[in-house]
């Protein structure tokens, strides 16, 4: 018994885990704390919380249009490593699940006095080209597929989660319907009441959210950490394969496209990173500028090509012949 207790103590000390804390850990709270440690995530999250909680009048609790815009900025500009953790965190109790449900400030961005008809809400969404596009992406990437292991098209959980997050901040904003830690059910704020002869189509549309095995499995897999390498990997290639073009990261808020560096700087910095030469930002940027400006003539826009320079004058043919004749006369 003493050895067993000693082993348990050694295990928790070695892993840094507290058995009491581990059993009651709130992953959604941890996700919020992680967001606060990132300047961009903290700033944009604080912005939408402030806007969505700002009461306009006793009859109007908030400005939904501004709230939606702030939410779109948050999910579009903050990396998914932060936003997904807040949206799809796994929960063991109701307090955690309620925090997850409150992520998008549903009292302003989601709920309303009455639930509109889902087909009417879809019609409103389709009048906006961006909302229409996001909804189409959701249906394409989260469509239930019974020919794959995960029930998702091409077994791609990430595409489905991204499409779901992409709809937040529009009229079709989805959210968790309750604070159940076990049953994951999401839906737009709508119902099929009053659908008439379109009720079957309405129910089918609503089930794409409420009873979607692909979306449910994707959320659960992300929360459990089992979504890594779900999608099948492509075939391996030789080193001669053309380098993959990465998506250009968005510029910080204090920079615009007009202040972006030239392609020579980007190429130089990229080559340094690809070679694994990891330096601090100031040194790396200085090195990039040094390599760029080495071959630039000061005060002009002309670039000297490598190994180029003023050509040396070649001896003329007459001078060569004269030298040979003088040598013969001397002999």
WOTA-V702370 format. One record per run of one state. SS is the DSSP state (H for helix, E for strand, C for the rest). FROM is the first residue (numbers start at 1). TO is the last residue. If there is no record, write none. Layout:
ss = <SS,SS>
from = <FROM,FROM>
to = <TO,TO>
This chain:
ss = <C,H,C,H,C,H,C,H,C,H,C,H,C,H,C,H,C,E,H,C,H,C,H,C,H,C,E,C,E,C,E,C,H,C,H,C,H,C,H,C,H,C,E,C,E,C,H,C>
from = <1,2,16,19,24,27,37,39,53,64,78,80,88,94,105,106,110,116,118,127,129,142,153,156,157,167,174,177,186,189,190,192,196,211,213,225,257,260,263,275,281,294,296,297,303,304,317,331>
to = <1,15,18,23,26,36,38,52,63,77,79,87,93,104,105,109,115,117,126,128,141,152,155,156,166,173,176,185,188,189,191,195,210,212,224,256,259,262,274,280,293,295,296,302,303,316,330,331>
